[in-house]
Amino acid sequence: MKFNVLGVGSLVYVTCYGPCWGLKGIIRAVDVIAFVDAQEPLYFYLVALHEGQVKEPLWFVHDHVAGVEGDRFSLYGIQTA
């Protein structure tokens, strides 16, 4: 299965069910675990959320976040047009 690797500074929203579901944030770091016998590496994203009660960034697996298109953003928050 192929997927797009998101870069640092990308605006994302959380797609996994749980207390962070649907929240938006910005990727602060990307970490990769490459397995010897696996076809594709496993990507993790450190996401600084804009909403919610957690103030420090959280790690999410690549399939627990999705990129947001159409919004302008900066490291200080989302800017609406």
Order of alpha helices (4+ residues) and beta strands (2+ residues): beta-beta-beta-beta-beta-beta-beta
